[in-house]
Amino acid sequence: MLSGRRYGEGVSSAMKRLRIALGLVGTVAIAGVIGYRITGMTWMEAVYMTVITVTTVGYREVGGQPSNGEQIFTMVIITTGVSTVLYTFTLGVQTVVEGQLREFVGRRRMNKVIDGFQGHTIVCGFGRVGRTVIDGLVEHGETVVIIDENPDRVKDIDHPVIIGDATTDSTLRAAGIERARALVAALEGDAENLFVTLSARTMSSDLFIVARARAGESIAKLSRAGADRVVNPQDLGASRMASFVVQPHVAEFVDVVMHERSQEFKIREFQLQPTCWLIGQQIGDARLRDSTEALVLAIRTHDGSFVTNPRPDVTLTEGDVLIVVGTQASLTGLQEVLA
């Protein structure tokens, strides 16, 4: 959250001062009760005298005309009690006002930042899955806006945060859904993710939506609600564990190129833009591997089908997506070639 750490430290400091002030009021009250009790009053009379003295109400005094010692003690209690009570009251009001003001200013500043975003990704839910998703997005240079209902869970992060219910349209609008490129529904329950998906698809027909599912029967429902991809993290994790047993070398290679455990190889996708010089040419004539050392594993055509291990005579068309494996240097070189 923007200025989240400084805001938390300011509130913590104010609350500490308020607790000290309340402690002082309690100390004065206890001292007053004990002092009046020592002068010979009953416990009830001592409490009564302390309350009317500290609050300056000033009803009748107990026991008739007080002695000189009682009068001096009462003046001390009045001076210390009234000052501590006024200080505590002022500090309490200040804490409330400053907290609201800080929150208002911080919210205004963050809204301005989000209003300037274009093509960002909204992540709904900052749980274990949401944190991992955000780490992956940031690693690839994506701009992220987080939605979560728990302010304590997101107070120390450096990304813009919307505190609220992701299933409501107003919260999604505050996150800039009309200008967002993608949304990840990573809330705890399938029902919540279904509602977020349906709302997001209604508000933005071009939005790319990835939804989390816990139960297998929820996958079809989320797809019908508008999710472009539905992921069950438990199933993926189990399949990956099984792959390490059955085909450890294949699994290790996929782990290297997909999960960034090594910088040796990576898999990236490149979509051919209308101005790309490759459009209309055969992939063999482009000689991409010779010029960049990047290997084209597959091509996804505009109709969504995949052409794996494409032959040299495959003609590239606008909107095709090249799925390429290579080192960081070779992928950077390919990006420059395709520009």
Buried (B, 14 or more C-beta within 10 A) or exposed (E): BBEBEEBBEBBEEBEEBBEEBBEBBEEBBEBBBEBBBEBEBEEEBBBBBBBBBBEEEEEEBBBEEBEEEBEEBBEBBBEBBBEBBEBBEEBBEEBEEEBEEBBEEBBEEBBEEBEEBEEBBBBBBBBEBBBEBBEEBBEEEBBBBBBBBEBEBBBEBEBBBBBBBBBBEEBBEBBBBEBBBBBBBBBBEBEBBBBBBBBBBEBBEEBBBBBBBBEEEBBEBBBEBBBBEBBBBEEEEEEEEEBEEEEEEEBBEBBBBEEEEEEEBBBBEBEBEEEBEBBEEBBEEBEBBEEBBBBBBBBBBEEEEEBEEBEEEBEBEBBBBBBBBBBEEBBBBBBEBBE
